[in-house]
Amino acid sequence: MQSEITNLLSQADLESIRASLGNAIWQSGSQSAGAHARDKKSNEEMDQTCKSWIEINQRVVSKLYAHPVFQSMVLPAKVSAAFISRCQPGMFYGQHIDNPIMGNAKARYRSDVAVTVFLSEPDTYDGGELKIESRYGPVSVKLPAGHAVVYPASSLHEVTPVTRGQRIVCALWAQSMVRDVQQREILHDLNEARQALNQSTPQAMVTQQIDQVYANLLRLWADV
């Protein structure tokens, strides 16, 4: 399931992040590429030891964890640190799928879900669309700053070449408590119905039944 989270970051968040970007240290993105993606990856990534990365990562990850749509869609067991990526003119990331297992030897996680949080306004750069192959065909994504897109990490995807300006995003991955993407979709749809019923008719029998079904499906499908 692919979905957008609007206004994940507030204007105040974006202003703080842009101030941090001014002091960032960048390095070649090839250092974090998997063996099959290295020759397709032309970007820069923020050094994860610099102060700017620490500030931005903490802000973005905390906002993501706190967002109810992210929690409902992803049911996260683990969320990675942010990879802050910059593409300048001529840079791109060719078609690839994300590594199935990420992290270091002491902290492995399965990449069930990919998240891209946009930090640059779309009118400040040309190109740089995130193209995702979905079950309905290719989808091109280029969102306002502060918005995010969430999609299965197993999807074939690419970032088209930037021809003007610079594209800056945060890329993150999550391991879900529910491994199967269709089961996650069912739980998310059911949770939306459950929340609507709890607001409109909290005492009704059908509301209690939906609560029970949701809880029992999560108990059945969760891997914790």
N, C-alpha and C positions, 0 to 999 in steps of 0.2 A: 504494500500500500504506500502510495506517495501522497504527502500532504504538506501544506504550508502552515507555518505558525507565524501569524502577523504580529508585529510589534513585540517580538521577544525582548528586544533591547529598547529602552526608552531613549528620548533625545538626550537626556542627561548622561545615560550610559555611553551613547555614541560620542558625545563631546569628550568624555573622559578617555575613551578608547583612542580617539584621534590625537589627543594630547600625548598619550603613551606611544603612539606610532612614531612620533617625531624623534624619539630616543631609541628606537628599536635597532637591534643588530640582526642582520639578515645573512643567510647562507644558502648554498645551493640545495634545492629540494631533492636532488638525486640521492642525497645521503639517507633519506628515509624511504626511498622507493624500494619495492620488492624487486626480485631478480627479473621478473617478466615485464615490469613496468618501467624499469630504469631508462631504457632507450626511448620511451614515449613521454617522459616527464621533463618539462622545461619550465621551472618556476623557482621562486625563492621562498624560503620558510624562515620564520623568526626563530632565532636561537633561544632554546627553552631554558637557558641559564640567565638570560638578561632580565632586568627588572620589568621592562615593558611587557614581556611575555607573561611573567608571573601575575602582573596586575590584570591583564586582559583575560588570561585563562581563568582566573578566579571569578571574575565578573560573569563571563559567558557561561561557564559550567554551573555556577550557582543559579543563574536565571533559568537555565535549561531544566535543571533538576526541579525547580520550584514551579514550573509551568504545568498546569493541569492537563493540557492537551498532550504534551510530551509524555507525561506519566501515563495517561490513558492509552495512547497509541503504542508506546514502546514497552511499558512495564519493565523499566530498566533494572537489571541486577548490577551491572557495572557500566560506567561511562568513562571513556578515555579522556585524557587531557586534550586540549585543543591544539591542532596543528594550524598555525596561522600562516596562510599562504598569500604570496604576492605574485601576480603575473603582470609584467610590463610588456610593451609592444614587442611582438614576435614570440612571446611565451605562450605555452599551451600545456595541456595534459591529454595525450591521445587516448583512444578507447581502451578501457581496462575494466576489470572487476577488482574489488578490494581484497587484500589478503584475508583469508578466512579466520586465521588466528593472528592476533596482534599482541603487542606488549613485549616486555622482556621476560627472561627466564623466571623471574620471581613474581611476576604479575601478568600472567597470560589471560586473555579474554577472547571470546568468540565475537566476530564482527557481524552481528545480525542486522543492525540498522546503521545507516550512514546519515549524518546531519551536516548540512552546510549553512552557516550563518553569514549573511552578507554584511560587510562592513563598508563597502564603497557604494555610493549612489549610482544607479544604472546609467545616468546621463553623463557621468564623468569618465566613462570608458566605452570604447567600441569593441565588439567581439566579446569573448570571455563568457559565452553562454554555457551553462551546465546542461548537457544533453544526456538524458536518461532514456534507455530503452525499456519501455513498460510493456505489459501484456497487450496494450492497445496501440502500440507503436511508439516512435520516439517523441519525447517531450522536452522542450527547451525551456530552461528556467533562468531568469535573470531578475532578481527581486530587489525591492528597495532596501536600503541599509537598515539593519535591525530586524529584518524578517529572516526566517529560516525555512529550509525545505528538509523534510525527513523522508527517506526512501530505503528500500531493502539494499543492503550492502552487496548482495549477490547480483544486482543489476549491472549490466554493461553500461558504462557511462564515460563521458569525456568532457573536457573544458576546451572550447574552441579557441583559436589563437586570438589574443588581444592585439588590436591594431592601433589603439589610441588610449592614453591614460594608463591607469593601473587598477587592476582588480584585486581587492583584498578581502579575504574570507577567512572564517574559522571552519575547519573541518574536524568533526568528531565522529566517534563510533560508539555504539552501545551493544552490550550483550543483554538480551532480554531474558526475563524469567520464563517466557514462552517462546520456544525456538521456532515454531512453525508460523510463517507469515499469515496464512489464512486463519489460523486460530487467533492470532493477534487482532486481525481485522474483525472477526466475529465478536471478540471481547470488547473491542473499542466501540463498535456499533451498539452492542448491548449496554455498555456503560453509559453511552449518551442517552439511550432510552431510559435507563435506570435513573439518571440524574434528573431528566425532565419529569418523570413520575414523582420523584421525591420532592420536587418543587411544587408540582400542581396538586397531587393527591397523596401526601405522605402516609396517610392512615389506611389507604385502600388496600384490599387484599392483593390486587394485581401488582401493586408496588412491592409488597413483601415477597411475592412470588418471584418477581424479576430480580430482586436483591439476592434471593436464595439461589436462583439459577446462575447468576453471575459468580457468586462466591464458589459454588460447586464446580463450575467449569474451570475457574481459575485454579482451584484445588486439584482438579483432574489433570490439567495441562501444564501447570507450572513445574519447572525443573530448578529446584533450589537446594 
